[in-house]
């Protein structure tokens, strides 16, 4: 665990890629997500840069569902949607491309702690006209409200240490 200002930031291979992300861990996380997600008639997997990408890429390969990434950089492509994001340790603009009105999407991410990034992504998908079918987070820190139900694989609490409070699969 490291401090970012007053925020206790925990480090894990799934959430940070540190020290190394083992293939078996990615397979296990994605296999668990496949078990809990509603993937019927889903058009796209949506992930957030940076640490949602590796999970989403493996899930895309396992399910043959295309993936798009919400980025921290503007590309100025037609249909790009920009939203503001505020988390416990950062803030800035996020941009999403490649979402068409009426598309059915699932959201995948590594961690939810404050819910700021997820609320921004949900807002962007609403603006784009997507139908969010399901949301699954690998690690849930506490009980953040993102404005809709979501699933997680494990819930943790962070004090001076990380405590696994509940395992959902």
Beta strands, then each sheet from edge to edge (+ up, - down):
strand 1: 2-4
strand 2: 7-9
strand 3: 44-48
strand 4: 66-70
strand 5: 81-86
strand 6: 91-96
strand 7: 104-112
strand 8: 131-141
strand 9: 151-158
strand 10: 162-167
sheet 1: 1+ 2-
sheet 2: 4+ 3+ 7+ 8+ 9+ 10-
sheet 3: 5+ 6-
end
